Amino acid sequence: MSAPDDLASAVRDEPATEAQAQERTKPVGLGPVGWTRWAWRTLTSMRTALILLFLFALGSVPGSVYPQRGVDPGRVAQYFKDNPTQAKWLDRFWLFDVFTSPWFAAIYLLLFISLAGCVFPRALTHVKEIRRRPPAAPRNLLRLPHSEAFEGGLTLEQAAATLRRRRFRVVTGDGWVAAEKGYLRETGNLLFHVALLALLFAVGAGGLYGYRGNVLVVEGDGFSNAVAAYDRFMPGSRVTAESLEPFSFTLKDFQASYVAAGEKQGQPLDYVAKLTVQDSPTAAPREADLKVNDPLDVNGTLTYLIGHGYAPTFRVTDGKGQVAYDGPVPCLADDQATYTSECVIKVPDAQPTQLGFLARFLPTTVPNGASWVSVFPGAANPTVQVFPFAGDLGLKSGQPQSVYQLDTTNLKPLGKMSAQPTPLNVGETKELADGAGKIQFTGVKEWISLQITYDPGREPALLAAAAAVIGLVLSLTIRRRRLWVRVKDGTVTVGGLTRTEGGGAAFADEFAQIVTALRGGPPEKPEAAGTSEPGHGTPEPAEPDKAGSAGHVAPDAPTGNAAPGARPDEE
């Protein structure tokens, strides 16, 4: 090829060469694998775990601020009624179902994955670290943060025995002894994080396989642990009707005692519910006392006493002479100090028209001018004031109604309604106007409200919390430290360092005690680390020109055992 042809070929090849050079200088993208690795490392970092833990705590706040459907659906309905626009927006963000919301579940799962991805690799590294032998002694121990040299007849075997008595891991070599201690610090740190994982797992298991319910039981009535028997039942997503423990009980008696006189009159002293419990359909009945903070435990299902009140009993006879209602009516306390209570009686079977009553129960009734009041929470003089109504109770409309409220929209008062009607004593009867019938106050019973819970993660969560506390204590109190001893030509050189930030001051005292023990003296705390007093059978410190120094030596001081500028950890 001629010269012009060569020149033309070079000109043609030049753009291609420049393009290849630009291609080589372009930054290389991470690619799918690189981005996945980056996302995993970011998720499993300690910073991300702390952020997720903060979000987990922050996300729980709305659950205590706003009513939750799983706990109190009535309050949620009332919130929608009082603040319809605000409630609509809050519901869009699941703030009435915080703990079952997708965003809360996402935080929970991400926190679990982050902790797991952080803990398990560290655990494997820690296991390898524990199995690894302590490193050999550096050539110049006097350059370590804690060091001392002295003359003596100490042997390597004696030095190793002394350190082993102090529970160091000891390895001996050619003229040196290496010892290490404090692995429990990292063990405690790992235990703390593993316990957090176990705590999260236990809480999740309790939410999936646990349940909670509330029920009101009147004296003389019973309860069987079945879904239909609950007034409100909140099961986990994995709970079925067959999951419930098949126990039952009967409330024989409820006793409440109060302070009878003095400044604290009416203050409650004790509540005791007398139960007859049957742990299973085939088990023999047993007696049990249920108290506040002393639940009934049946194979892990706990029954707590959370409230009580009065349930006066009534007999209602309709206008045709038929007994349309006969039984107790639970009342809600309007005044906790005196237990003045309000009751609602609905008699849909009354003829010729339905009847409804508002009642005011007074446990200990005394006159107060033209009215009557209760002065004591105990039922010393029980009476009831009755306000009768007749008409349509609205029970056939299909709209849900509270048993503690009477809708008087389609009802009319029977007779002249007085703000303070004459109270009925036990056994007295009130005739209703317009021939609608009569109502008799027949007696007084008491009711208790119970919370029945089953949480399979309760005990594991308690154990995990205890383990987390133990791990935290270990990680905060134990220091990781290393120590080496060299014996050469009658000179003993001891050096040590702590691998824990901020633990140098504490290790200085321990180091001084170890040096004293190696000298053969009593294990007393010297006045200052790196010094020793003559006497007590110990030799005088070596002269500086023999061992560099009897105490701490400046890091840049050269010695005969290492070249200038050598690092302390250089073997």
For each residue, the residues with C-beta under 8 A, 3 or more apart:
1: 5 6 9
2: 5 6
3: 6 7
4: 7 8
5: 1 2 8 9
6: 1 2 3 9 10
7: 3 4 10 11
8: 4 5 11 12
9: 1 5 6 12 13
10: 6 7 13 14
11: 7 8 14
12: 8 9 15 16
13: 9 10 16 17
14: 10 11 17 18
15: 12 18 19
16: 12 13 19 20
17: 13 14 20 21
18: 14 15 21 22
19: 15 16 22 23
20: 16 17 23 24
21: 17 18 24 25
22: 18 19 25 26
23: 19 20 26
24: 20 21
25: 21 22
26: 22 23
27:
28:
29: 34
30: 33 34 35 38
31: 34 35
32: 35 36
33: 30 36 37
34: 29 30 31 37 38
35: 30 31 32 38 39
36: 32 33 39 40
37: 33 34 40 41
38: 30 34 35 41 42
39: 35 36 42 43
40: 36 37 43 44 117
41: 37 38 44 45
42: 38 39 45 48
43: 39 40 48 110 113 114 117
44: 40 41 48 49 113 114 117 118 121
45: 41 42 48 49 114 118
46: 49 50 118
47: 50 51
48: 42 43 44 45 51 52 114
49: 44 45 46 52 53 111 114 115 118
50: 46 47 53 54
51: 47 48 54 55
52: 48 49 55 56 107 110 111 114
53: 49 50 56 57 111
54: 50 51 57 58
55: 51 52 58 59 107
56: 52 53 59 60 107 108 111
57: 53 54 60 61
58: 54 55 61
59: 55 56 62 98 103 104 107
60: 56 57 63 64 98 99
61: 57 58 64 65
62: 59 65 66 95 98
63: 60 66 68 98 99
64: 60 61
65: 61 62
66: 62 63 79 90 95 96 98
67: 71 72 75 76 79 96
68: 63 71 72 76 96 97 98 99
69: 72 73 76 96 97
70: 73 97 99 100 234
71: 67 68 234
72: 67 68 69 75 76
73: 69 70 76 77 232
74: 77 78 402
75: 67 72 78 79
76: 67 68 69 72 73 79 80 96
77: 73 74 80 81
78: 74 75 81 82
79: 66 67 75 76 82 83 87 96
80: 76 77 83 84 87 88
81: 77 78 84
82: 78 79
83: 79 80 86 87
84: 80 81 87 88
85: 88 89
86: 83 89 90
87: 79 80 83 84 90 91 96
88: 80 84 85 91 92
89: 85 86 92 93
90: 66 86 87 93 95 96
91: 87 88 94 95 96
92: 88 89
93: 89 90 101 103
94: 91 97 98 100 101 102 103 104
95: 62 66 90 91 98
96: 66 67 68 69 76 79 87 90 91
97: 68 69 70 94 100 101
98: 59 60 62 63 66 68 94 95 101 104
99: 60 63 68 70 104 207
100: 70 94 97 104 105
101: 93 94 97 98 104 105
102: 94 105 106
103: 59 93 94 106 107
104: 59 94 98 99 100 101 107 108
105: 100 101 102 108 109
106: 102 103 109 110
107: 52 55 56 59 103 104 110 111
108: 56 104 105 111 112 200 204
109: 105 106 112 113
110: 43 52 106 107 113 114
111: 49 52 53 56 107 108 114 115 200
112: 108 109 115 116 197 200 201 204
113: 43 44 109 110 116 117
114: 43 44 45 48 49 52 110 111 117 118
115: 49 111 112 118 119 193 196 197 200
116: 112 113 119 120 197
117: 40 43 44 113 114 120 121
118: 44 45 46 49 114 115 121 122 193
119: 115 116 122 123 190 193 194 197
120: 116 117 123 124
121: 44 117 118 124 125
122: 118 119 125 126 190 193
123: 119 120 126 127 190 194
124: 120 121 127 128
125: 121 122 128 129
126: 122 123 129 130 183 186 187 190
127: 123 124 130 131
128: 124 125 131 132
129: 125 126 132 183 186
130: 126 127 183
131: 127 128
132: 128 129
133: 171 178
134: 169 170 171 178 179 180 482
135: 178 482 569 571
136: 171 173 176 178 571
137: 141 173 176 177 178 484 485 486 495 571
138: 141 143 144 484 495 562 567 568 569 570 571
139: 561 562 566 570 571
140: 143 559 561 562 566 568 570
141: 137 138 144 147 149 484 486 493 494 495 568
142: 147 149 493 495 547 548 549 552 553 557 559
143: 138 140 147 495 553 555 557 559 562 566 568
144: 138 141 147 484 495 496 497 568
145: 496 497 498 504
146: 495 496 497 504 507 508 511 529 530 552
147: 141 142 143 144 493 494 495 496 530 552 553
148: 493 494 495 511 515 529 530 550 551 552
149: 141 142 491 492 493 494 541 542 547 548 549 550
150: 491 492 515 519 532 538 539 541 542 547 550
151: 490 491 492 539 540 541 542 546
152: 490 492 518 519 520 538 539
153: 490
154: 158 159 485 487 492 518 519 520
155: 158 159 487
156: 159 160 172 175 176 177 485 487
157: 160 161 172
158: 154 155 161 162 518
159: 154 155 156 162 163 177 485 487 492 518
160: 156 157 163 164 170 172 177 179
161: 157 158 164 165
162: 158 159 165 166 514 517 518
163: 159 160 166 168 170 177 179 483 485 514
164: 160 161 167 168 170
165: 161 162
166: 162 163 181 514 517
167: 164 181
168: 163 164 179 180 181 483
169: 134 179 180 181
170: 134 160 163 164 177 178 179
171: 133 134 136 177 178 179
172: 156 157 160 176 177 178
173: 136 137 176 177 178
174:
175: 156 486 487 488
176: 136 137 156 172 173 484 485 486 487
177: 137 156 159 160 163 170 171 172 173 484 485
178: 133 134 135 136 137 170 171 172 173 482 483 484
179: 134 160 163 168 169 170 171 482 483 484 485
180: 134 168 169 183 480 481 482 483
181: 166 167 168 169 480 481 482 483
182: 185 478 479 480 481 499 500
183: 126 129 130 180 186 187 480
184: 187 188 474 478
185: 182 188 189 474 475 478 479 480 500
186: 126 129 183 189 190 475 480
187: 126 183 184 190 191 471 474
188: 184 185 191 192 470 471 472 473 474 475 476 478
189: 185 186 192 193 471 474 475
190: 119 122 123 126 186 187 193 194 471
191: 187 188 194 195 467 468 470 471 474
192: 188 189 195 196 467 468 471 472 475
193: 115 118 119 122 189 190 196 197 471
194: 119 123 190 191 197 198 467 471
195: 191 192 198 199 464 465 467 468 471
196: 115 192 193 199 200 464 468
197: 112 115 116 119 193 194 200 201
198: 194 195 201 202 460 463 464 467
199: 195 196 202 203 461 464 465 468
200: 108 111 112 115 196 197 203 204
201: 112 197 198 204 205 457 460
202: 198 199 205 206 457 458 460 461 464
203: 199 200 206 207 457 461
204: 108 112 200 201 207 208 457
205: 201 202 208 209 210 456 457 460
206: 202 203 209 210 236 455 456 457 458 461
207: 99 203 204 210 236 237 457
208: 204 205 236 237 238
209: 205 206 236 238 239 243 456 457
210: 205 206 207 236 239 453 454 455 456 457
211: 233 234 235 236 239 243 244 453 454
212: 233 234 451 452 453 454
213: 230 231 232 233 234 451 452 453
214: 230 231 232 306 449 450 451 452
215: 223 229 230 231 449 450 452
216: 231 330 447 448 449 450
217: 221 222 223 251 447 448 450
218: 221 251 311 328 330 445 446 447
219: 251 252 253 254 311 328 445 446 447
220: 250 251 252 445
221: 217 218 250 251
222: 217 248 249 250 251
223: 215 217 229 248 249 250 251 450
224: 229 246 247 248
225: 229 244 245 246 247 248 301 452
226: 229 230 241 244
227: 230 233 235 241 244
228:
229: 215 223 224 225 226
230: 213 214 215 226 227 233 452
231: 213 214 215 216
232: 73 213 214
233: 211 212 213 227 230
234: 70 71 211 212 213
235: 211 227 239 243
236: 206 207 208 209 210 211 239
237: 207 208
238: 208 209 243
239: 209 210 211 235 236 243 244
240: 243
241: 226 227 244
242:
243: 209 211 235 238 239 240
244: 211 225 226 227 239 241 301 454
245: 225 298 299 300 301 454
246: 224 225 280 281
247: 224 225 277 278 279 280 298 299 301
248: 222 223 224 225 277 278 281
249: 222 223 275 276 277 278 288 296 303
250: 220 221 222 223 275 276
251: 217 218 219 220 221 222 223 254 273 274 275 448
252: 219 220 274 275 276
253: 219 273 274
254: 219 251 271 272 273 274 308 446 447 448
255: 270 271 272 273 274
256: 268 270 271 308 377 378 446
257: 268 269 270 271
258: 265 266 267 268 269 376 377 378
259: 262 264 265 266 267 269
260: 265
261: 265
262: 259 265
263:
264: 259 267
265: 258 259 260 261 262 376
266: 258 259 337 338 376 377
267: 258 259 264
268: 256 257 258 271 377
269: 257 258 259
270: 255 256 257 291
271: 254 255 256 257 268 291 292 305 308
272: 254 255 289 290 291
273: 251 253 254 255 289 290 291 305 448
274: 251 252 253 254 255 287 289
275: 249 250 251 252 287 288 289 290 296
276: 249 250 252 285 286 287 288
277: 247 248 249 285 286 287 288 296 298
278: 247 248 249 281 283 284 285 286
279: 247 283 286 298 299
280: 246 247 283
281: 246 248 278
282:
283: 278 279 280
284: 278
285: 276 277 278
286: 276 277 278 279
287: 274 275 276 277
288: 249 275 276 277 296
289: 272 273 274 275 294
290: 272 273 275 294 295 296 303 305 448
291: 270 271 272 273 294 305
292: 271 305
293:
294: 289 290 291
295: 290 302 303 304 305
296: 249 275 277 288 290 302 303
297: 300 301 302 303
298: 245 247 277 279 301 303
299: 245 247 279
300: 245 297 454 456
301: 225 244 245 247 297 298 452 453 454
302: 295 296 297 452 453 454
303: 249 290 295 296 297 298 450 451 452
304: 295 450 451 452 453
305: 271 273 290 291 292 295 308 448 449 450
306: 214 449 450 451
307: 448 449
308: 254 256 271 305 446 447 448 449
309: 330 331 332 333 339 341 446 447 449
310: 331 333 339 341 361 363 379 382 444 445 446 447
311: 218 219 328 329 330 331 444 445 446 447
312: 328 329 331 343 359 361 382 384 441 443 444 445
313: 326 327 328 329 441 442 443 444 445
314: 325 326 327 329 345 357 359 439 440 441 442
315: 323 325 326 439 440 442
316: 323 324 325 326 345 347 350 355 357 437 438 439 440
317: 321 322 323 324 437 438 439 440
318: 321 322 324 347 349 350 351 352 355 436 437
319: 350 351 352 353 435 436 437
320: 351 352
321: 317 318
322: 317 318 351
323: 315 316 317 326
324: 316 317 318 347 349 350 351 355 437
325: 314 315 316 345 347 349 350
326: 313 314 315 316 323 442
327: 313 314
328: 218 219 311 312 313 445 447
329: 311 312 313 314 343 344 345 359
330: 216 218 309 311 343 403 404 447
331: 309 310 311 312 341 342 343 359 361
332: 309 341 342 343 404
333: 309 310 336 339 340 341
334: 340 341 342
335: 338 339 340 374
336: 333 339
337: 266 377
338: 266 335 363 364 373 374 375 376 377
339: 309 310 333 335 336 363 374 377
340: 333 334 335 360 361 362 363 373 374
341: 309 310 331 332 333 334 360 361 363
342: 331 332 334 358 359 360 361 404
343: 312 329 330 331 332 357 358 359 360 361 384
344: 329 356 357 358 359 403 404 405 406
345: 314 316 325 329 355 356 357 359 439
346: 354 356 393 395 403 406
347: 316 318 324 325 350 354 355 356 357
348: 354 393 395
349: 318 324 325
350: 316 318 319 324 325 347 353 354 355 436 437
351: 318 319 320 322 324
352: 318 319 320
353: 319 350 390 391 436
354: 346 347 348 350 390 391 392 393
355: 316 318 324 345 347 350 388 389 390 432 436 437
356: 344 345 346 347 388 389 390 391 393 406 408 411
357: 314 316 343 344 345 347 386 387 388 389 406 439
358: 342 343 344 386 387 389 406
359: 312 314 329 331 342 343 344 345 384 385 386 387
360: 340 341 342 343 384 385 387
361: 310 312 331 340 341 342 343 382 383 384
362: 340 365 372 373 374 381 382 383 384 385 423
363: 310 338 339 340 341 374 376 377 378 379 380 381 382
364: 338 374 375 376 377 378 379 380 381 382
365: 362 372 373 374 381 382 383 423
366: 372 373 374 375 381
367: 371 372
368: 371 372 373
369:
370: 420
371: 367 368 420
372: 362 365 366 367 368 383 385 420 423
373: 338 340 362 365 366 368
374: 335 338 339 340 362 363 364 365 366 377
375: 338 364 366
376: 258 265 266 338 363 364 380
377: 256 258 266 268 337 338 339 363 364 374
378: 256 258 363 364
379: 310 363 364 382 444
380: 363 364 376
381: 362 363 364 365 366
382: 310 312 361 362 363 364 365 379 425 426 444
383: 361 362 365 372 423 424 425 441
384: 312 343 359 360 361 362 423 424 441
385: 359 360 362 372 420 421 422 423 424
386: 357 358 359 421 424 430 439 441
387: 357 358 359 360 413 417 421
388: 355 356 357 413 414 415 430 432 433 436 439
389: 355 356 357 358 406 408 411 412 413 414
390: 353 354 355 356 411 412 414 432 434 436
391: 353 354 356 410 411 412
392: 354 410 411
393: 346 348 354 356 407 410 411
394: 397 399 401 407 409 410
395: 346 348 401
396:
397: 394
398:
399: 394
400:
401: 394 395 405 407
402: 74 405
403: 330 344 346
404: 330 332 342 344
405: 344 401 402
406: 344 346 356 357 358 389 411
407: 393 394 401 410 411
408: 356 389 411
409: 394
410: 391 392 393 394 407
411: 356 389 390 391 392 393 406 407 408
412: 389 390 391
413: 387 388 389 416 417
414: 388 389 390 432 433 434 436
415: 388 432 433 434
416: 413
417: 387 413
418: 421
419:
420: 370 371 372 385
421: 385 386 387 418
422: 385
423: 362 365 372 383 384 385
424: 383 384 385 386 428 429 430 441
425: 382 383 428 441
426: 382 441 442 443 444
427: 440 441 442
428: 424 425 440 441
429: 424 438 439 440 441
430: 386 388 424 438 439 440
431: 438
432: 355 388 390 414 415 435 436 437 438 439
433: 388 414 415 436
434: 390 414 415
435: 319 432
436: 318 319 350 353 355 388 390 414 432 433
437: 316 317 318 319 324 350 355 432
438: 316 317 429 430 431 432
439: 314 315 316 317 345 357 386 388 429 430 432
440: 314 315 316 317 427 428 429 430
441: 312 313 314 383 384 386 424 425 426 427 428 429
442: 313 314 315 326 426 427
443: 312 313 426
444: 310 311 312 313 379 382 426
445: 218 219 220 310 311 312 313 328
446: 218 219 254 256 308 309 310 311
447: 216 217 218 219 254 308 309 310 311 328 330
448: 216 217 251 254 273 290 305 307 308
449: 214 215 216 305 306 307 308 309
450: 214 215 216 217 223 303 304 305 306
451: 212 213 214 303 304 306
452: 212 213 214 215 225 230 301 302 303 304
453: 210 211 212 213 301 302 304
454: 210 211 212 244 245 300 301 302
455: 206 210 458
456: 205 206 209 210 300 460
457: 201 202 203 204 205 206 207 209 210 460 461
458: 202 206 455 461 462
459: 462 463
460: 198 201 202 205 456 457 463 464
461: 199 202 203 206 457 458 464 465
462: 458 459 465 466
463: 198 459 460 466 467
464: 195 196 198 199 202 460 461 467 468
465: 195 199 461 462 468 469
466: 462 463 469 470
467: 191 192 194 195 198 463 464 470 471
468: 191 192 195 196 199 464 465 471 472
469: 465 466 472 473
470: 188 191 466 467 473 474
471: 187 188 189 190 191 192 193 194 195 467 468 474 475
472: 188 192 468 469 475 476
473: 188 469 470 476 477
474: 184 185 187 188 189 191 470 471 477 478
475: 185 186 188 189 192 471 472 478
476: 188 472 473
477: 473 474
478: 182 184 185 188 474 475
479: 182 185 498 499 500 503 506 507
480: 180 181 182 183 185 186 498 499 500 503
481: 180 181 182 496 497 498 499 500 503 507 510
482: 134 135 178 179 180 181 496 497 499
483: 163 168 178 179 180 181 494 495 496 511 514
484: 137 138 141 144 176 177 178 179 494 495 496
485: 137 154 156 159 163 176 177 179 492 493 494 518
486: 137 141 175 176 492 493 494
487: 154 155 156 159 175 176 491 492 493
488: 175 491 493
489:
490: 151 152 153
491: 149 150 151 487 488 542 546 547
492: 149 150 151 152 154 159 485 486 487 518
493: 141 142 147 148 149 485 486 487 488 547
494: 141 147 148 149 483 484 485 486 511 514 515 518
495: 137 138 141 142 143 144 146 147 148 483 484 568
496: 144 145 146 147 481 482 483 484 507 511 514
497: 144 145 146 481 482 507 568
498: 145 479 480 481 503 504 506 507
499: 182 479 480 481 482
500: 182 185 479 480 481 503
501:
502: 505
503: 479 480 481 498 500 506 507
504: 145 146 498 507 508
505: 502 508 509
506: 479 498 503 509 510
507: 146 479 481 496 497 498 503 504 510 511
508: 146 504 505 511 512 529
509: 505 506 512 513 525 529
510: 481 506 507 513 514
511: 146 148 483 494 496 507 508 514 515 529
512: 508 509 515 516 525 526 528 529 530
513: 509 510 516 517 523 524 525
514: 162 163 166 483 494 496 510 511 517 518
515: 148 150 494 511 512 518 519 529 532
516: 512 513 519 521 522 523 524 526 532
517: 162 166 513 514 520 521 523
518: 152 154 158 159 162 485 492 494 514 515
519: 150 152 154 515 516 532 538 539
520: 152 154 517 537 538
521: 516 517 524 532 536 537 538
522: 516 536
523: 513 516 517
524: 513 516 521
525: 509 512 513
526: 512 516 529 531 532 533
527: 531 533
528: 512 531
529: 146 148 508 509 511 512 515 526
530: 146 147 148 512 550 551 552
531: 526 527 528 541 550 551
532: 150 515 516 519 521 526 538 541 550
533: 526 527 536
534: 538 540
535: 538
536: 521 522 533
537: 520 521
538: 150 152 519 520 521 532 534 535
539: 150 151 152 519
540: 151 534
541: 149 150 151 531 532 550 551
542: 149 150 151 491 546 547 550
543: 546 547 550
544: 547 548 549 550
545:
546: 151 491 542 543
547: 142 149 150 491 493 542 543 544 550
548: 142 149 544 553 557 559 560
549: 142 149 544 552 553 557
550: 148 149 150 530 531 532 541 542 543 544 547
551: 148 530 531 541
552: 142 146 147 148 530 549
553: 142 143 147 548 549 557 559
554: 557
555: 143 568
556: 564
557: 142 143 548 549 553 554
558: 562 563 564
559: 140 142 143 548 553 562
560: 548
561: 139 140
562: 138 139 140 143 558 559 566 570
563: 558 566
564: 556 558
565:
566: 139 140 143 562 563 570
567: 138 570
568: 138 140 141 143 144 495 497 555
569: 135 138
570: 138 139 140 562 566 567
571: 135 136 137 138 139
